[in-house]
Amino acid sequence: MPTPVVHLHWPGGPLRGTFRLPASKSESNRALILRALAGGGTIENLSEANDTQLLARLLALPPDTPVYDCEDAGTTLRFLTAFCAVQNRRCIIRGTARMHERPIGPLVNALRELGAEIQYVEKEGFPPLQLCGFQYSGRPEVTVRADVSSQFISALLLVAPTLPDGLVVRFAGPVVSAPYLRLTLLQMGQWGAAQMELRPTYVRIPSARLQPATVQIEADWSSAAFAYALLTAGHPHPDAELWLPALRLNSEQGDRRIADWLALIGLRTESGENGIWLRWGKPQTSVPELDFTDCPDLAPPLIVALASLPAAADFRGLESLRLKESDRLSALRTELARFRTELFELDEGEASLVARPDPPTSNGQCVKTYHDHRIAMAFAALAMRGPITIEDPGVVRKSFPDFWNVLIGLGFEAEFENAETSAQTPA
């Protein structure tokens, strides 16, 4: 079957309009687990991302469901593993072939210490998993490797109040994506968890009875990064501006850091009534070194966007990119090369873009996306430099199902080929 593609083109002129965002997938997935543990509650503005809708469906299945298929959703698989383990469910938890290549050993080891009987169905340290029951071990403390994914820790924190003694999670090594732990605790507090303590080397969660609540999910800063990428790739146009409704500048979402970083090159973020404006101030070409340790999902849109500038840029904290939906570091390096742009890998987790006299030009290059939603949306920004073709456009349903419609609404021309469904211009 021919590969689905979208041919994308910006007709020219300043990029102006409304960039409508989905609800936060990170907040939504945590809220779904907490609602299930609390025995009810109301989640307003739940994300329509496939990952979130999948988790909602899996949590709605009967407790004796024999197999939970988490498809390609990493957060779903990790959160569901901890939830099913402490709920004493006996089942298999599995996913796609790529999910079975993503490690889960640190989480499984911690759950085993707490009393879960878990077996690896295939390869040691990786899904699929066989859950065979739970009998609390009486251990109120575990140590978890923290440099692979903060989702292992968040999965434990979410279920910690249901344990008889609560839980202390100690961190082995530096924590990646640390802001997501703060986000987890903030949401837990909305459902009745209290007196939680987060320190640089551990987090303490007392035992508590979670209570049904009504929560409102914010707009998604991870998706907002692609609006920043579009404006940066069209850099600089003094009349360009985007309105991002329902986005809070003072959000606890870690990916709001993109606003601070791109302010350094002149892209201003201004608060408005129930949203923010993105506008150009005085453009700068000097790019500081960026450390993605706390916000690895920003790496694809920011690296692609900065590749469109005639400036050098250095990046750190890229280790976890190899363990995402694709090997994102390799994908970025390979696809940027199609635009005569070199992303040099330096030491482990470090890379660099070399300054070029002229920005790269898009002239119909076909970008592979490696079944990765963030690679697809990141390279869409280069349509600001000329026509571009992107494979597998439907992959964006994982986190931002309406992405192509949003671009069409801004004035992009999009022609879909071999796709099961094509985006339509919003009414």
Order of alpha helices (4+ residues) and beta strands (2+ residues): beta-beta-alpha-beta-alpha-beta-alpha-beta-alpha-beta-beta-beta-alpha-beta-alpha-beta-beta-beta-alpha-beta-alpha-beta-beta-beta-alpha-beta-alpha-beta-beta-beta-alpha-beta-alpha-beta
